[in-house]
Amino acid sequence: MAVNLNTKIIEQFMAENRLSKKEFCARCKISVATYYRIMQNKDENLRSLFKIAKTMGVPIKTLFIC
């Protein structure tokens, strides 16, 4: 089951905070490979999404397109 993530909000957060992919992943405690799978909507691991939401300081529902 594929999820529809709002990848633009992740990209926007990274741009606003001047974070490289590697820096963002380190803050989130996820691998760069996981980051790429998430950005391609190919990763459904909620644990990784919770880590991203926590790092960004947003509710997890913000990461999803309704």
JOJOHU-V271008 format. One record per residue. RES is the residue in three letters. OMEGA is omega in whole degrees, -180 to 180 (NA if undefined). NEAR is the number of other ideal C-beta (glycine too) atoms within 12 Angstrom. Layout:
res->RES omega->OMEGA near->NEAR
res->RES omega->OMEGA near->NEAR
This chain:
res->MET omega->180 near->6
res->ALA omega->177 near->13
res->VAL omega->179 near->23
res->ASN omega->-179 near->13
res->LEU omega->175 near->31
res->ASN omega->-176 near->25
res->THR omega->-180 near->25
res->LYS omega->-180 near->15
res->ILE omega->177 near->26
res->ILE omega->178 near->35
res->GLU omega->179 near->21
res->GLN omega->178 near->17
res->PHE omega->-180 near->25
res->MET omega->-180 near->25
res->ALA omega->-179 near->14
res->GLU omega->-178 near->13
res->ASN omega->179 near->17
res->ARG omega->-179 near->9
res->LEU omega->172 near->22
res->SER omega->177 near->14
res->LYS omega->-179 near->22
res->LYS omega->179 near->16
res->GLU omega->179 near->16
res->PHE omega->-180 near->31
res->CYS omega->179 near->26
res->ALA omega->178 near->16
res->ARG omega->-179 near->22
res->CYS omega->-175 near->32
res->LYS omega->174 near->17
res->ILE omega->178 near->29
res->SER omega->176 near->19
res->VAL omega->177 near->19
res->ALA omega->177 near->17
res->THR omega->178 near->24
res->TYR omega->-179 near->34
res->TYR omega->177 near->20
res->ARG omega->179 near->22
res->ILE omega->-177 near->37
res->MET omega->177 near->27
res->GLN omega->-178 near->15
res->ASN omega->180 near->20
res->LYS omega->-179 near->18
res->ASP omega->-178 near->25
res->GLU omega->-178 near->18
res->ASN omega->-178 near->20
res->LEU omega->179 near->17
res->ARG omega->178 near->17
res->SER omega->180 near->31
res->LEU omega->176 near->34
res->PHE omega->178 near->21
res->LYS omega->179 near->26
res->ILE omega->-180 near->38
res->ALA omega->180 near->26
res->LYS omega->179 near->19
res->THR omega->-179 near->26
res->MET omega->-179 near->26
res->GLY omega->-180 near->15
res->VAL omega->173 near->19
res->PRO omega->-177 near->14
res->ILE omega->-179 near->22
res->LYS omega->178 near->16
res->THR omega->-178 near->22
res->LEU omega->-177 near->34
res->PHE omega->173 near->23
res->ILE omega->-179 near->14
res->CYS omega->NA near->9
